[in-house]
Structures are given as structure tokens and as C-alpha cells.
């Protein structure tokens, strides 16, 4: 895929940062030495970590040069570097690994997360949030449009896999953690209209579908997708639409 766009991602900064705030509120640490923001993106979540843990060394990691450049400008109080979330484990002395909406992109994350917890010191925390929205119309319709057009063969494996059941995460993490908390939250984002939903997912879930397409194909795909989105998300009394967005939260204490 092409590099991530900080500008596109930050069009919905408040909505995207809200789950990070909610996750951070459940982190049972007061004075960690080193905090890592895995998949830091443009630094909106890193900023929260620096504000809460002012005495800690805060490190933001990502594999997107564009996101890291934005984060470096935004959060001068942290340092940033490149890392592959599928292979990375924390170095000694890391008390918190904070991961807001990154591990859903790692196909083998169910094996990766226990390794991250096992590398933490006693009392260390892994805090994870992942979108759990593959059954929502926004993502079902991506797959349907992909399967019904001239691009069907090329986009056959574009969709990311749905998240495993909650019990599967618990059983995977429990051997390495003395406490595992898992919950879901459902956000209902009031957006300007169907076009705003398309803009939202263009910078995230829709990228694997449109990146392989030519400019003309991309325009055709997005046009068909917008038509389906407008049907699935009717306008409210004030003209806005509600984007229902389930998210999975995990806090594991070593």
C-alpha cells in the first residue's frame, strides 16, 4: 500500500482520539519509566501519553514515514522511530506498551501480543484498542463492491480478517499476564453525511481496496461505494448520519 496520509487521518482527529483517551483511562500505572506508543500515527495518542506521564521516556513507533514526520513535529517531548508491529517486542525497562488501532493490521497479532506481554517487567502493562467493525455496513459494503466489479479478482483478499472472539484473546494472553481486562465500546459518530463516512474509511479500511486500482477504477469504485453507503446510513433530522463503530479494548498486566 502507499504511505499513510496524516492529513486524511486527522480530518476526524477528535473521533479517532476518543478511544485512545478511553483506553488510557484504564491503564493502572502512575509512574512508568518508559512508555511506547506502538503505531503512533501522527502523534495524537503519543501526545496523550506525554501529558499523563510527564516524567516518563515516551517513544512513538510506526512504519509510516509520513506519520512519523507529523508526529515528530507535533510531540517534541517524545522521540520516534520505525518499527514493524508484527515483529517488535519491548526492550527491558518498558513499563507500558500502548497500541491504539494498530494490531488489527497485523494478521498474526494473536501470537504477537503474548510475546509483547511476556517481554514486560512485572507490573508492566499492554494496552490495546482495535476496531471490531468488519460486520458493520461500512466494511461489508467495501467487500460487496470489491466482489461485484471488474477489479474483483485483484481485490479478492483485500479485506483484513475479522477479530477473533474475546475468549480467544483472553486464553492467549492469560499465561503471560496476571490480569487481563477485555471489553467492547460502541461509538456512534455523528458525521456530516455519507461522503464523510467515505472520507473516514479512505484513510484506513478502504486503502487496501483502492490502492491497487488505477485512477479511473478508483473513481468508479468510490462512486459505487458512496451510493451503497448513502443507502445504508440514512440522514438524520439535522442532515447528518451516524457511523456506528465498535471497538475492542484489552489491558493486560504482566
Residue pairs with C-beta under 8 A, 6 or more apart in sequence:
1 207
1 208
1 211
2 207
2 211
3 64
3 65
3 66
3 67
4 41
4 64
4 66
4 67
4 203
4 207
5 66
5 203
6 41
6 42
6 66
6 67
6 69
6 70
8 199
8 202
8 203
9 16
9 41
9 42
9 67
9 203
9 204
10 16
10 42
10 44
10 70
11 199
11 200
11 203
12 189
12 191
12 199
12 200
13 44
15 187
15 189
15 200
16 44
16 101
17 44
17 45
17 48
18 187
19 100
19 101
19 129
19 185
19 187
19 247
19 249
20 44
20 45
20 48
20 98
20 100
20 129
21 48
22 129
22 185
22 249
23 98
23 100
23 127
23 128
23 129
23 249
23 251
24 48
24 49
24 52
24 98
24 127
26 127
26 181
26 249
26 251
27 96
27 98
27 125
27 127
27 251
28 125
28 251
28 253
29 53
29 95
29 96
29 123
29 125
31 53
31 55
31 56
32 53
32 56
32 95
32 96
32 125
33 56
33 57
33 93
33 94
33 95
34 56
34 57
34 58
34 59
34 91
34 93
34 94
34 95
34 96
35 49
35 53
35 56
35 57
35 58
35 59
35 94
35 95
35 96
35 98
36 58
36 59
36 60
36 61
36 90
36 94
36 96
36 97
36 98
37 45
37 46
37 49
37 58
37 59
37 60
37 61
37 78
37 98
37 99
37 100
38 61
38 83
38 85
38 88
38 97
38 98
38 99
38 102
38 103
39 61
39 62
39 85
39 99
39 100
39 101
39 102
39 103
39 105
40 46
40 60
40 61
40 62
40 67
40 68
40 71
40 80
41 62
41 64
41 67
41 71
41 100
41 101
42 67
42 70
42 71
42 74
43 60
43 67
43 70
43 71
43 72
43 73
43 74
43 75
43 78
44 74
45 98
45 100
46 58
46 60
46 71
46 74
46 75
46 78
46 80
47 74
47 75
49 56
49 58
49 78
49 96
49 98
50 58
50 75
50 77
50 78
53 96
56 95
56 96
57 79
58 75
58 77
58 78
58 79
59 78
59 79
59 80
59 81
60 68
60 71
60 75
60 78
60 79
60 80
60 81
61 80
61 81
61 82
61 83
61 85
61 88
62 68
62 71
62 80
62 82
62 83
63 82
63 83
63 84
63 85
65 82
68 80
68 81
68 82
71 78
71 80
72 80
85 99
85 102
85 103
85 105
85 106
85 109
85 112
86 106
86 107
86 108
86 109
86 112
87 112
88 116
89 115
89 116
89 119
90 97
90 116
90 119
90 120
90 124
91 119
92 121
93 121
94 119
94 120
94 121
94 124
95 120
95 121
95 123
95 124
95 125
96 124
96 125
96 126
96 127
97 116
97 120
97 124
97 125
97 126
97 127
98 127
99 126
99 127
99 128
99 129
100 129
101 129
101 130
101 131
102 130
103 109
103 112
103 113
103 128
103 130
104 130
104 131
104 160
104 163
105 160
106 112
107 160
107 161
110 164
110 168
110 169
110 172
111 172
113 126
113 128
113 169
113 172
113 173
113 250
113 252
114 172
114 173
114 175
114 176
116 126
117 124
117 126
117 173
117 176
117 177
117 252
117 254
118 176
118 254
120 126
120 254
121 254
122 254
123 253
123 254
124 253
124 254
125 251
125 252
125 253
125 254
126 173
126 177
126 250
126 251
126 252
126 254
127 250
127 251
127 252
128 248
128 249
128 250
128 251
128 252
129 247
129 248
129 249
129 250
130 163
130 247
130 248
131 205
131 245
131 246
131 247
131 248
132 162
132 163
132 184
132 246
132 247
132 248
133 139
133 205
133 245
133 246
133 247
134 140
134 159
134 160
134 161
134 162
134 163
135 162
136 244
136 245
136 246
137 229
137 232
137 233
138 197
138 201
138 205
138 229
138 232
138 243
139 159
139 201
139 205
141 225
141 228
141 229
141 232
142 158
142 159
142 201
142 205
142 206
142 209
142 225
143 159
144 228
145 209
145 221
145 224
145 225
145 228
146 152
146 155
146 156
146 158
146 159
146 209
146 221
147 155
147 156
148 224
149 217
149 220
149 221
149 224
150 217
151 212
151 213
151 217
151 221
154 212
154 213
155 208
155 209
155 212
158 208
158 209
158 212
159 208
159 209
160 205
160 208
163 248
166 182
166 184
166 248
169 180
169 182
169 248
169 250
170 180
170 182
173 180
173 250
173 252
174 180
176 252
176 254
177 252
177 253
177 254
178 253
178 254
179 252
179 253
180 250
180 251
180 252
180 253
181 249
181 250
181 251
181 252
182 248
182 249
182 250
183 248
183 249
184 246
184 247
184 248
184 249
185 246
185 247
185 249
186 244
186 245
186 246
186 247
187 244
187 245
187 246
187 247
188 242
188 243
188 244
188 245
189 242
189 243
189 245
190 236
190 240
190 241
190 242
191 197
191 200
191 240
191 241
191 242
191 243
192 239
192 240
192 241
193 235
193 239
193 240
193 241
194 226
194 229
194 230
194 233
194 241
195 226
196 241
197 229
197 233
197 241
197 243
198 206
198 222
198 225
198 226
198 229
200 243
202 210
202 222
206 225
209 221
210 218
210 221
210 222
213 221
233 241
233 242
233 243
234 241
235 241
236 242
